[in-house]
């Protein structure tokens, strides 16, 4: 009989649950019903570790009520904005995330968003599925090519750099901004701009890869959207609250922004209804890391952190 008990707040990939059930007493969520904070606290009473997900709001109230035996909260994801890290520290609970393993998958989705928005993929799908396509015409759904355009990247971390590597294959010129400039060998020819305001006027294509912080909330507001070249294409695969929804919707309606590709939303899954009303939005339901390979790797990384803490070793991905 395993010594320790691990709570999974959501249903995780089969391979991950199989490993957890082999090594621990697993409290699973086979129905995958999103739990409330009260339910997480109640279900963790016999747990030594909690593996939560980015949709779980681990507030100060949740951390303060976790039973004393819970030693680690391992988050299945990279972002930490759903976790009250100060409360975790006060409670003495170790918190970890799963960096690095979802870089490639998220960069692929960012590129998909860029291509889908630029080539009017939603409108084409809608036309076909509604039976309204009458055949090829010379001016039908003419979109924008990527080649020869300038791609501005906000946040040149792992995912931003992976996006840049992929986009170069389409012949775009990479520009970026971040808190500090990358070493020249990691820029690979990308042009650094010290502020978002300096980057935006050059960005015919714009991809957001910044974390969610108080400083980045509504980073893309009406004023900054107005700095973009008219008709620019905007992509967000990072965090929904980087974008001020009303401002982006107004810019899409006016043509200041030509199209947007979005995988994340403020308040998701209750996204702003204005996005659904626009033909020039290419929308995905937070699929950034949704590949078999990546989700397995994320779960294994979370369990690696649990293994470390419950065996008395420092976890590799501690954030609090």
C-alpha positions as CSV (number, residue, x, y, z in Angstrom):
1,X,0.0,0.0,0.0
2,X,1.5,3.4,-1.0
3,X,2.5,5.6,1.9
4,X,1.1,9.0,0.6
5,X,-2.1,10.3,-0.9
6,X,-2.3,12.7,-3.8
7,X,-5.5,14.6,-4.9
8,X,-6.0,15.5,-8.5
9,X,-8.5,18.4,-8.8
10,X,-9.3,17.5,-12.4
11,X,-9.1,14.5,-14.7
12,X,-5.6,14.3,-16.1
13,X,-4.3,12.2,-19.0
14,X,-4.5,8.5,-18.6
15,X,-0.7,7.9,-18.5
16,X,-0.4,10.5,-15.7
17,X,-3.2,9.1,-13.6
18,X,-1.7,5.6,-14.1
19,X,1.6,6.7,-12.7
20,X,0.0,8.5,-9.8
21,X,-2.2,5.5,-8.9
22,X,0.9,3.2,-9.0
23,X,3.0,5.4,-6.7
24,X,0.3,6.9,-4.4
25,X,-3.2,6.6,-3.2
26,X,-4.9,8.7,-5.8
27,X,-8.0,10.8,-5.2
28,X,-9.1,11.4,-8.7
29,X,-11.9,13.4,-10.4
30,X,-13.1,11.0,-13.1
31,X,-16.1,13.2,-14.1
32,X,-13.7,16.2,-14.5
33,X,-16.2,18.6,-12.9
34,X,-14.5,21.9,-12.0
35,X,-14.3,22.0,-8.2
36,X,-14.9,25.0,-6.0
37,X,-12.4,26.2,-3.5
38,X,-14.6,24.6,-0.7
39,X,-14.6,21.3,-2.6
40,X,-10.8,21.3,-3.0
41,X,-10.4,21.9,0.8
42,X,-12.9,19.1,1.6
43,X,-11.4,16.6,-0.8
44,X,-7.8,17.3,0.4
45,X,-8.5,16.2,4.0
46,X,-6.6,12.9,3.5
47,X,-4.1,14.2,1.0
48,X,-0.4,14.9,1.3
49,X,-0.2,16.6,-2.1
50,X,-2.6,18.5,-4.3
51,X,-2.2,18.6,-8.1
52,X,-4.3,21.5,-9.3
53,X,-4.9,23.1,-12.7
54,X,-4.8,26.7,-14.1
55,X,-8.6,26.9,-13.9
56,X,-8.6,26.2,-10.1
57,X,-8.6,29.5,-8.1
58,X,-6.2,28.7,-5.3
59,X,-7.0,31.7,-3.2
60,X,-5.7,32.8,0.2
61,X,-8.9,31.3,1.7
62,X,-8.2,27.9,0.1
63,X,-4.6,27.8,1.2
64,X,-5.4,28.9,4.7
65,X,-7.9,26.0,5.1
66,X,-5.8,23.2,3.6
67,X,-5.2,20.5,6.1
68,X,-1.8,20.5,7.8
69,X,-0.8,17.2,6.1
70,X,-0.8,18.9,2.6
71,X,2.9,19.6,1.9
72,X,2.8,20.6,-1.8
73,X,0.4,22.1,-4.3
74,X,1.7,21.1,-7.7
75,X,0.1,23.2,-10.5
76,X,-0.4,21.5,-13.9
77,X,0.7,24.5,-16.0
78,X,3.2,27.3,-16.2
79,X,1.3,30.4,-15.1
80,X,0.9,31.2,-11.5
81,X,-1.8,33.9,-11.6
82,X,-4.4,31.5,-10.3
83,X,-2.3,30.8,-7.2
84,X,-2.0,33.1,-4.1
85,X,1.7,32.5,-3.6
86,X,2.0,34.8,-0.6
87,X,-0.8,32.8,1.1
88,X,1.0,29.5,0.2
89,X,4.2,30.8,1.8
90,X,2.4,31.9,4.9
91,X,0.8,28.5,5.2
92,X,4.1,26.8,4.6
93,X,2.9,24.9,1.5
94,X,5.4,24.3,-1.3
95,X,4.0,25.4,-4.7
96,X,5.4,24.2,-8.1
97,X,4.6,24.6,-11.8
98,X,5.5,22.8,-15.0
99,X,7.8,25.1,-17.1
100,X,9.6,24.3,-20.3
101,X,7.5,21.2,-21.4
102,X,4.7,23.2,-23.0
103,X,6.9,25.7,-25.0
104,X,6.7,24.0,-28.4
105,X,3.0,23.2,-28.2
106,X,2.0,26.7,-27.2
107,X,4.3,28.3,-29.9
108,X,2.6,26.0,-32.5
109,X,-0.8,27.3,-31.4
110,X,0.4,30.9,-31.6
111,X,1.5,30.3,-35.2
112,X,-1.9,28.6,-35.9
113,X,-3.7,31.7,-34.6
114,X,-1.5,34.0,-36.7
115,X,-2.1,32.0,-39.9
116,X,-5.8,31.4,-39.1
117,X,-6.4,35.1,-38.5
118,X,-4.3,36.3,-41.5
119,X,-5.9,33.8,-44.0
120,X,-9.5,34.3,-42.8
121,X,-9.8,30.7,-41.8
122,X,-12.9,31.1,-39.7
123,X,-14.8,32.7,-42.5
124,X,-13.8,29.9,-44.9
125,X,-14.9,27.2,-42.4
126,X,-18.2,29.0,-41.8
127,X,-18.9,29.3,-45.5
128,X,-18.2,25.6,-46.1
129,X,-20.1,24.3,-43.1
130,X,-23.2,26.5,-43.9
131,X,-23.2,25.2,-47.5
132,X,-22.7,28.7,-48.8
133,X,-19.6,28.1,-50.9
134,X,-20.4,28.3,-54.6
135,X,-16.9,27.7,-55.9
136,X,-13.6,29.4,-56.5
137,X,-13.6,33.1,-57.4
138,X,-10.7,35.5,-58.0
139,X,-11.5,37.8,-55.0
140,X,-12.9,35.3,-52.5
141,X,-11.7,35.7,-48.9
142,X,-8.4,37.3,-49.8
143,X,-6.3,37.4,-46.6
144,X,-2.8,38.5,-45.8
145,X,0.5,36.7,-46.4
146,X,3.0,36.6,-43.6
147,X,6.2,36.8,-45.7
148,X,7.9,40.2,-45.7
149,X,6.0,41.6,-42.8
150,X,7.3,42.6,-39.3
151,X,6.2,40.4,-36.4
152,X,6.3,42.1,-33.0
153,X,6.6,39.8,-30.0
154,X,5.8,41.0,-26.5
155,X,7.6,38.8,-24.1
156,X,10.7,37.0,-25.5
157,X,10.8,34.1,-23.0
158,X,10.9,30.5,-24.0
159,X,7.5,30.6,-25.8
160,X,8.2,33.9,-27.5
161,X,11.6,32.6,-28.8
162,X,10.0,29.4,-30.0
163,X,7.4,31.5,-31.8
164,X,10.1,33.6,-33.4
165,X,12.0,30.5,-34.6
166,X,8.8,29.2,-36.3
167,X,7.8,32.5,-37.8
168,X,11.2,33.0,-39.4
169,X,10.4,30.1,-41.7
170,X,7.6,32.2,-43.2
171,X,9.9,35.0,-44.0
172,X,8.9,37.5,-41.3
173,X,11.2,40.1,-39.7
174,X,11.2,39.6,-35.9
175,X,11.0,42.6,-33.5
176,X,10.5,42.2,-29.8
177,X,10.3,43.8,-26.4
178,X,10.9,42.4,-22.9
179,X,12.1,43.6,-19.5
180,X,15.7,43.1,-20.8
181,X,17.4,42.4,-24.0
182,X,18.4,38.9,-24.9
183,X,22.1,38.0,-25.5
184,X,22.9,38.5,-29.2
185,X,23.3,34.7,-29.8
186,X,19.7,34.1,-28.6
187,X,18.2,37.0,-30.6
188,X,19.0,35.3,-33.9
189,X,18.7,38.6,-35.7
190,X,15.6,39.8,-33.9
191,X,15.5,43.6,-33.2
192,X,15.0,44.7,-29.5
193,X,12.8,47.6,-28.5
194,X,13.0,48.7,-24.9
195,X,9.2,49.6,-24.6
196,X,6.0,48.3,-26.0
197,X,5.3,51.8,-27.4
198,X,8.4,51.6,-29.5
199,X,7.5,48.1,-30.8
200,X,3.9,48.6,-31.7
201,X,4.2,51.1,-34.6
202,X,6.4,48.6,-36.5
203,X,4.2,45.5,-35.8
204,X,2.2,44.6,-38.8
205,X,1.8,41.3,-36.9
206,X,1.7,41.2,-33.1
207,X,2.0,38.1,-30.8
208,X,1.6,38.4,-27.0
209,X,3.7,36.1,-24.8
210,X,3.9,38.0,-21.6
211,X,2.9,36.6,-18.1
212,X,-0.1,37.9,-16.3
213,X,0.9,40.4,-13.6
214,X,-0.6,43.6,-12.3
215,X,1.8,45.5,-14.6
216,X,0.7,43.6,-17.8
217,X,-3.0,43.6,-17.1
218,X,-4.7,45.3,-20.1
219,X,-1.3,45.9,-21.6
220,X,-3.1,46.1,-25.0
221,X,-5.6,48.9,-24.4
222,X,-7.2,51.4,-26.8
223,X,-4.2,53.7,-26.7
224,X,-1.7,51.1,-27.6
225,X,-3.9,49.5,-30.2
226,X,-4.0,52.9,-31.8
227,X,-0.2,52.7,-32.2
228,X,-0.3,49.7,-34.4
229,X,-0.2,50.0,-38.2
230,X,-3.8,50.1,-39.5
231,X,-5.0,46.6,-40.3
232,X,-2.4,44.9,-38.0
233,X,-3.1,41.3,-37.0
234,X,-3.1,40.6,-33.2
235,X,-2.5,37.2,-31.6
236,X,-2.8,36.2,-27.9
237,X,-1.9,32.8,-26.7
238,X,-0.6,33.9,-23.3
239,X,-3.2,35.2,-20.8
240,X,-6.6,36.8,-21.5
241,X,-6.2,39.7,-19.2
242,X,-3.3,41.1,-21.3
243,X,-6.0,42.5,-23.6
244,X,-8.7,45.0,-22.9
245,X,-11.6,43.3,-24.6
246,X,-13.8,46.3,-25.4
247,X,-10.8,48.1,-26.9
248,X,-9.8,45.2,-29.1
249,X,-13.4,44.6,-30.2
250,X,-13.7,48.3,-31.2
251,X,-10.4,48.1,-33.1
252,X,-11.6,45.0,-35.0
253,X,-14.8,46.7,-35.9
254,X,-13.1,49.9,-37.1
255,X,-10.4,48.1,-39.1
256,X,-7.6,49.5,-36.9
257,X,-6.9,45.8,-36.2
258,X,-7.5,43.7,-39.3
259,X,-7.9,40.4,-37.5
260,X,-7.3,38.7,-34.2
261,X,-6.4,35.2,-33.3
262,X,-7.2,34.3,-29.6
263,X,-6.7,31.2,-27.5
264,X,-7.1,32.8,-24.1
265,X,-9.7,35.2,-22.7
266,X,-10.4,37.3,-19.7
267,X,-13.0,35.5,-17.5
268,X,-12.9,32.3,-19.6
269,X,-14.8,30.3,-20.3
270,X,-17.3,33.2,-20.3
271,X,-15.6,35.1,-23.1
272,X,-16.8,38.5,-24.2
273,X,-19.7,37.9,-26.6
274,X,-18.4,40.6,-28.9
275,X,-15.7,38.3,-30.2
276,X,-18.2,35.8,-31.4
277,X,-20.1,38.4,-33.4
278,X,-17.1,39.4,-35.5
279,X,-16.0,37.6,-38.7
280,X,-12.4,38.7,-38.4
281,X,-11.7,36.7,-35.2
282,X,-10.1,33.3,-35.2
283,X,-11.0,31.8,-31.8
284,X,-9.7,28.7,-30.0
285,X,-10.8,27.3,-26.6
286,X,-7.4,27.6,-24.7
287,X,-5.7,24.8,-26.7
288,X,-2.1,26.1,-26.2
289,X,-0.7,23.0,-24.5
290,X,-3.4,20.6,-25.7
291,X,-1.3,17.8,-27.3
292,X,-0.9,14.3,-26.0
293,X,2.8,14.7,-25.7
294,X,2.7,18.0,-23.8
295,X,-0.1,17.2,-21.4
296,X,1.6,13.9,-20.5
297,X,4.8,15.8,-19.9
298,X,3.1,18.4,-17.8
299,X,1.5,15.7,-15.6
300,X,4.8,13.9,-15.2
301,X,6.6,17.1,-14.3
302,X,4.0,17.8,-11.7
303,X,4.4,14.4,-10.2
304,X,8.2,14.8,-10.3
305,X,7.7,17.8,-8.0
306,X,5.4,15.8,-5.7
307,X,7.9,12.9,-5.6
308,X,10.6,15.3,-4.5
309,X,8.7,17.0,-1.7
310,X,7.2,13.9,-0.3
311,X,10.6,12.2,-0.2
312,X,12.3,15.2,1.5
313,X,14.1,16.6,-1.6
314,X,13.9,20.1,-3.1
315,X,11.4,20.2,-6.0
316,X,12.8,21.2,-9.4
317,X,10.1,23.7,-10.2
318,X,9.4,25.5,-7.0
319,X,7.6,28.9,-7.3
320,X,6.7,29.4,-3.6
